[in-house]
Amino acid sequence: MLIPRYPGVLCALGLLSADFALDFGESILRPFDADAAANLAGRAKRLVSEGRAALAARGFASDAMAFTVEAAMRYAGQAYELTIPLPNDGSVGDLRERFGAAHERAYGHRFADRAVETVSLRVRAVGLTPGKMTYGTVFRRDEACLVRPPPRLPR
């Protein structure tokens, strides 16, 4: 455990060293079929464009931007979703197959004959911060107080 001598400075360091992120999302809740795939691809491209514009408005150059696109999907009738990453261009080619594989990894099975639903779409737009500060650039090791972890209690 590390207890910094100047905790407020450490908190500020965290703010200065973090990338800037914006989240965009839409609820969809519709069966995933050919029409839904085309619709999802269009929505993903639009959300990435909105993220790009928002980051540009905050002064980030296009080479300092990164995006993640994810769809929340489930089998029809289920109450929980799995998050499936999409390529940044919004293409959804094998999305149903990737959902089935993710479901099988998570729960040990897949339903080949059950309908799949798209629940939501999320895009995270990240403005990459240049010249990030690190712990070593602000604190020396002797400026922190090292504390032993608490003792384990007997069972």
C-alpha positions, 0 to 999 in steps of 0.5 A, a space after each residue: 500500500 502506498 500513501 502519498 505525502 501530497 495526496 491532492 497532488 497525486 489526484 491532480 497527477 491522475 487528471 493530468 495523465 488521463 486521456 480525455 474520453 467521451 461516450 456516445 450511445 443509443 438504445 436500439 432493442 430490435 432483432 438482429 437481421 440483415 436490415 438491422 445489420 445495415 441500420 447498426 452499421 449506419 448508426 455506428 458510423 454516425 456516432 463515430 463521426 459525432 465523436 470525431 467532431 466533438 474531439 476536434 472541437 476540443 482541440 484534438 488532432 485526428 491522429 490523436 483520436 481513438 474510438 471503440 465501438 461496441 454493441 450490446 446483444 442478447 438472445 431473444 427472451 434473455 434479460 442480460 446482454 453481452 458486449 461485442 466489439 465492432 471494428 471502428 468503421 462500423 462494419 457488422 459482417 460476422 457480428 452474429 457469429 461473434 456474439 454466438 462465440 462470445 456467448 459460448 465462451 461466457 456460458 458454455 453454449 450457444 443457441 443456433 436457432 434462437 433469434 438475436 437482439 441488438 439492445 444498444 450501441 456504444 462508442 467511446 471517443 478518446 482524445 489521446 493526451 500527449 506528454 503524459 505525466 507519470 508518477 516518477 516525474 512528480 514524486 521521488 520514492 522517499 516522498 511517499 510513506 510505504 505502509 504494510 498491508 493489514 494482517 490477515 485474520 484467521 479463518 
